[in-house]
Amino acid sequence: MNQCTAVALLPPPDHAIALSAPEHRPEPGHVLCELGKEHDHQHAAMLWDEGGRPGSAVWVRWNTERTELVPLPWCSALDSRNEACGLFAGHPSGHSWEVTDPTDEAITRVLAERHPHLFPERREGGGR
């Protein structure tokens, strides 16, 4: 399934603004929803992880009315190669290995055609 295309613009934290020089104020930054296209009304993007402890990953969750930062535990599902899902526990839609970023796929396809030695897994039929 394709990745959701929702984007949120996050203002810099108040403490970052307070510590910055007036002529060099931090700018808002954007986040992209990491969930599969078919999910509930709340979008999600992981901001940072504080060492892999349960609930140590901080996610931004947003919808049309509000945005919030929430610590969430990691999803415990494993794929066939025993690699963990890169989303939070109880996430809607598919696991991270089932979600495809179409832009990333297009860039990877072009790079693999131009520089096949950098993508041996694609030459062996193991492409995405």
C-alpha positions as CSV (number, residue, x, y, z in Angstrom):
1,M,0.0,0.0,0.0
2,N,1.2,3.5,-0.7
3,Q,2.2,5.9,2.1
4,C,-0.2,8.6,3.2
5,T,0.7,12.0,1.7
6,A,-0.4,14.2,4.6
7,V,2.1,16.9,5.7
8,A,2.1,18.9,8.9
9,L,4.0,22.1,9.6
10,L,5.4,22.2,13.1
11,P,6.5,25.5,14.7
12,P,9.8,25.5,16.5
13,P,9.6,24.8,20.3
14,D,9.3,27.9,22.5
15,H,12.7,27.2,24.2
16,A,14.4,27.1,20.8
17,I,12.9,30.4,19.9
18,A,13.9,31.9,23.3
19,L,17.5,30.7,22.9
20,S,18.0,31.9,19.4
21,A,19.4,35.2,18.2
22,P,16.6,37.6,17.0
23,E,18.1,37.7,13.5
24,H,18.3,33.8,13.3
25,R,14.9,32.6,14.5
26,P,14.3,28.9,13.9
27,E,11.8,28.2,11.1
28,P,8.9,25.8,11.2
29,G,9.6,22.3,9.9
30,H,7.5,19.8,8.1
31,V,6.8,16.2,8.9
32,L,5.3,13.5,6.6
33,C,2.8,10.9,7.7
34,E,4.5,7.5,7.9
35,L,1.3,5.5,7.9
36,G,-0.3,3.6,5.0
37,K,-2.8,5.5,2.9
38,E,-5.8,3.8,4.4
39,H,-5.7,4.8,8.1
40,D,-7.9,6.5,10.7
41,H,-8.2,10.3,11.0
42,Q,-4.9,10.8,12.9
43,H,-1.7,11.1,11.0
44,A,1.7,10.1,12.6
45,A,5.4,10.7,12.2
46,M,8.2,9.7,14.5
47,L,10.3,12.6,15.7
48,W,13.0,10.9,17.9
49,D,13.7,7.9,19.9
50,E,15.4,8.1,23.3
51,G,17.2,4.8,23.4
52,G,14.7,2.1,22.6
53,R,13.0,1.9,26.0
54,P,9.3,1.2,25.9
55,G,7.4,4.4,25.2
56,S,10.7,6.2,24.4
57,A,9.8,7.1,20.8
58,V,8.2,10.5,20.5
59,W,5.7,10.8,17.7
60,V,3.7,13.7,16.4
61,R,0.0,12.8,15.8
62,W,-2.2,15.3,14.0
63,N,-5.6,15.8,12.4
64,T,-7.4,18.8,11.0
65,E,-8.1,20.1,14.6
66,R,-5.0,19.5,16.7
67,T,-1.4,18.4,16.8
68,E,0.2,16.6,19.8
69,L,3.6,15.1,20.7
70,V,3.1,11.7,22.3
71,P,5.5,9.0,23.6
72,L,4.5,5.6,22.1
73,P,6.0,2.1,22.4
74,W,7.2,0.4,19.2
75,C,5.1,-2.1,17.3
76,S,6.3,-5.6,18.2
77,A,5.5,-7.2,14.9
78,L,8.4,-8.8,12.9
79,D,8.6,-9.4,9.2
80,S,9.8,-12.7,7.5
81,R,13.4,-11.6,7.9
82,N,12.9,-11.0,11.6
83,E,13.0,-7.2,11.2
84,A,10.8,-5.1,13.5
85,C,8.0,-2.8,12.2
86,G,9.1,0.8,12.3
87,L,5.7,2.2,13.5
88,F,4.2,2.5,17.0
89,A,2.2,-0.2,18.8
90,G,-1.4,-0.4,17.8
91,H,-0.9,1.7,14.6
92,P,-3.6,1.7,12.0
93,S,-3.1,0.4,8.4
94,G,-0.2,-1.9,7.5
95,H,3.2,-2.5,9.1
96,S,6.1,-0.4,7.9
97,W,7.3,-3.1,5.5
98,E,3.9,-3.0,3.8
99,V,3.9,0.8,3.3
100,T,5.6,2.1,0.1
101,D,6.8,5.6,-0.4
102,P,6.1,6.1,-4.1
103,T,8.7,9.0,-4.4
104,D,11.4,6.9,-2.7
105,E,10.6,4.0,-4.9
106,A,10.8,6.1,-8.1
107,I,14.2,7.6,-7.0
108,T,15.6,4.2,-6.1
109,R,14.4,2.7,-9.5
110,V,16.3,5.5,-11.4
111,L,19.4,5.2,-9.3
112,A,19.4,1.4,-9.6
113,E,19.2,1.7,-13.4
114,R,22.1,4.2,-13.5
115,H,24.2,2.6,-10.9
116,P,23.3,-1.1,-10.7
117,H,26.5,-1.9,-8.7
118,L,25.0,0.0,-5.8
119,F,21.9,-2.2,-5.8
120,P,22.9,-5.8,-6.0
121,E,19.7,-7.0,-4.4
122,R,17.7,-5.6,-7.4
123,R,19.9,-7.5,-10.0
124,E,19.3,-10.7,-8.2
125,G,15.5,-10.3,-8.4
126,G,15.2,-9.2,-4.8
127,G,13.8,-5.8,-5.7
128,R,11.1,-4.1,-3.7
